[in-house]
Amino acid sequence: SNFTRRSYAALDEAAFESERTRLDEIARDEMSRRLEIESQDSNDPRAWKWTIRKRVWDLMEATNVAQFPRPVHHRIPNFTGALAAATKLSELKVFKEANCVKVNPDTPQKQIRFLTLKGGKKLLTPQPRLRTGFFSILEESNLSPDTMISEACTSSGVAKYGNPIGLQEKIKVDLIVVGSVAVDPKTGARLGKGEGFAELEYGMLRYMGAIDDSTAIVTSVHDEQLVDDIPAEKLLVHDVPVDVICTPTRVIFTSTSIPKPQGIYWDKLSPEKLSQIRILRELKKKIEHETGKKLPTGPSEKL
């Protein structure tokens, strides 16, 4: 029966991974369609973001600093030196002192998730695309050997070992690690892959009281992802700036003056995004019930 259980677990994991990959591909196709449309419409307020993203993705592929999974387009790109950047991040005072660290689920930040758990800290990680739920908390004390910790840093491992939490959970997050496509070291302005999940996760943590303006936001990227042409004045109110950038070669403190989002901006949230994310629909219902007022809805992003 032990064998059956093991083979079932392996099957289960394979099924989980193949489903995740399938949904990933659908999302990436969607993003690439959106890039085509938004980047060609000069009146679209997001067109400039796609120009920068595409340039960085192309550059990383051309200079071969891109790593598996490739091509890096429409992803938070994995890069050569991701381990070195993770080590630099783990040496930051703010990381060393943190009890609970929120890290994005993408490949280039896998080592940061590993070092968080190895350091005996709580790792808070979102379910990929917030599809199956919300956040999961993982702790080394619930994982035994290194192999288990290493597995717990993958999507299927999070699903297997993580303790799912809800919006009512009382937690304090001491540090947020985000993946980026491009980041400006002078201003701390950041671009993700264009799906807006880092912003939504940040907004929800603000709503929960888990973070505030003083919570540091750090990103790890390749030096080729540093740019100087993100127009900070064109960023939207929910765009999340970064305080610290770790690359394989250096650590940059941005002293960003870009204001951090204060919560969820419902008037920016499209009906399509809302329909994809159950936890957001629940939150919206809850707030509307408590206040007796209808929350606004953002413009549709129908393609």
N, C-alpha and C positions, 0 to 999 in steps of 0.2 A: 504494500500500500504506500510505503515511503516512495518507491519508484514512481508509482502512478501520480502521487502528489507532486513529485519533482517534475515529471514530464508535463503535468498539467500546468504547473507554474511557468515552465519554459514556454509552453504553447501560449499561455495567457500573455506572457511578456511579448512574445513574437506578434501576437494578435494586436496588443496594445501599440507596439512600435509601428506595425504596418498601417494601422488605422491613423496613428498620429502623422505618419509620413504622407498618407493619402490626403488628410485634411490640410497638412502643410502645403502640399502641391496646389490644392484648390486655392488656398489663401494667397500663395505666391503668384498664381495665374491672375487672380483678381487684382493683386497689387500691380502686376505688370500692365494690365489693361488700364488701371487707373493712371499709371505713369504716362502711358500713351496719351490719354485724354487730357489730364491736368497739365502736363508739361507743354502741350501744344496750344493750350488756351492762355494767351498772354494776359487775359483778364482774371485768370484763376489765381486767387491769393496764395495758392500752394505751389504754383509752377516753379518758382525759384528754388524751392526745396528739392524738387525732383532733379533739377539741373545739377545741383551740388551732389546729391546722392549718386546719380548716375556717373558723374565724373570720378568720384571716389571709388565706386565699385569697379569701374573700368580700369582705373589706375592700379588698384590692388591686383586685379587679374593680370594686367600687362606686366607689372613688375614682379609678379610671382610671390608677393608677400601673402597672397590669399591661401588659406588652408581648407581642408575638407570641413564641411560640405561645400563643394564648388559646383557651378559658379556661385560667387558670393552675392550676386544681385538679389535684391528683395529679401535679404537676410541681415541680421546683425552679423557682420562678416567675421569669420574666424581668421586668425592671422598668425604668421610666424612670430614667435616671441611672446605668445599669449601667456606662457608659463612664467616668463621673466617679468611681464607686466603684473601678473598676479602676485608674484613674490614681492615686488615693490609695494603693491597695495597692502599686502599683509604686514609690512613693516611700518605702516603709518600709525601714528599714535592713536588716531580716531578708530582704527581697526582693532588695535591691541586692547583698547579700553572698552570696546563694545561687548555687550552681552548678547544682543540680538541683531543680526545683520540680514537685511533683505537683499537678495541677489536675483537678477533676472535669469530665466531658464536657458539662455542660449549657450552654444558650444564654447565660444571664447572665454566665457566666465566660469566654465566648469571647475577649473583649478581654484578659483576664489570660493566656490561653494565647498570644495574639498577642504581647503584651509580653514574655512569658517567652522566646519564640523570638527576637524582635527584639533582646532584650538579650543574645543569644549564650549563653543558658542551655540546659541540657537540660530538655525538657518530658516529664514522665512522666504519661501519661494512661491511665485504665482503658478497656478495651473496654466499650462500653455494656452495662450489666447483666452484665458479665463473661461475655457469651454466647459470643463467638467465641474467647475466649482469656483473656488476663490483662491485662498492661499493655503499652503501646507507648512507646518512647522516640523523641522527635523532636529534631532539632538543626538550627539555622539553616544550618550548614555543608553540610547535605545538601539544602538548598532554595535556589533562586536568587532569583527576583524576589519582591517583596512579595505579588503575586497568589498565588504558590505557598505562601507563609507563611500567608496568609489562608485558603487552602483547607486547609492542614494543620491548621487549628484546628477543622475540622468533622469529624463522625464518619467520613464517607467519605474525607476527606483523611488522617485518622489511619490508616485501613485501607490507604491507598495509599502513604503516605510513611513511616509509622512502622516502627520496628524492634521486632518483638514480642519480649518477654523472658519467661523462665520464673522459677520460684521459686528456682532455684539461682543466678540472676544476682547478682553481688556489686555492689550499688549503694549509694550514700549519698544519701538524700533530705534536703535542707536545709530545706525548707519545704513544708507541706501546705496547699492551698487547697481548702476544701469549700464547696459550695452549701448553703443552708439555706432552710427554710420560715419558721422563727421562731427567734429567738435572744434570750437574756436578757443585756443588757449588764452587769448587776451580778454575775452568777454565771458567765457563759460557757456556761451550759446551752444546748444546741442541739437543734432538731428538724429532721430531714430530711423527705423526702416519705413515709417509712414503709416503704421496701423493705429498708433495712438494708445497702445496698451500701457506703456510706462507712465503716461499722463493719467490714465484712468486709475491705475494701481496707486499712484501717488495721491490722487484726489480722494480715493477711498480710505487710504491710511490717514489722511488729514481728517476726514469725516469721523473716523474711529478714535481720533485723539492719540494715535500711536506715534505721530511725528509732529514736528512744528517747524517754524522757520529756521531754528538753529540746527536741525538734523542735517548732517553733512551728506552731500550727494557726490559720489565718486564714479568715474568711468574708467575702464581700461580699453585702450585702443592701440593700433600701430601708429608709429610716427607719420606714416603716409595719410592717416585719417585726420591729421591736424590741418585745419583750413583757416583762412583769414577773411572769408567773404560771406559769412552768415550775417545778414543785416538784422542786428538785434532789435531794431525798432519795428521790424516786420513780424517778429515772433508773436504768437498768440498767447492769450492770458493763461492758457493751460499748459503751455510748453515748459518743460522742466529744465532749468539751467544746472550746470555742474560746478561744484566747489573745487574739486581736485581731479586731475587727469593723470593716470599712470600709463606710461608707454613702456616698451621693453628697455628704453634707454634713460628715461627720466621721470621725475614727478613734478607736475606743474600745479601750483596753487593759483586759481584764477581770480580770487577776490571778486567774484561776480557781483555786479550790481543789479542784475536782472531779477525782478521780484519772483519769489517762488509761488506756485499756485496755492490758493487758499482752500481748495476743496474740489468738488465736481462742478463743472460749469454745464448745467443741463441744457442751456440754450445753445451749446456748441455740439451737443451729442445727437447724432443723427438717429432717426427711427431704426435704420438698418443695424447700426452698432448696438442699439438698445435691444433689438430683437435677437442678437447673437449672444447676449450676455445675461444669463438668468439673475445673477447676483445684483446687477444694476437695476433690473426690473423690480426685484424685491425691495431694494433700497428706495427706489422711486415711490413705490406703493406705500412703503412705511412712512416716508416723509410726508406724502400727500395726506395719508390718514391722520398723522399727528398734527399737521398744520391746518387741515381742512381746505388746503389750496392746491390747485393743479400746478405742477411744475412745468416750465416751458420745455419745448422740444426743439432741437437744432434742425437746420436745413437737411433735406434728404440728400444722400450721396448715391442715389440710384445711377447706375452706369448704363 
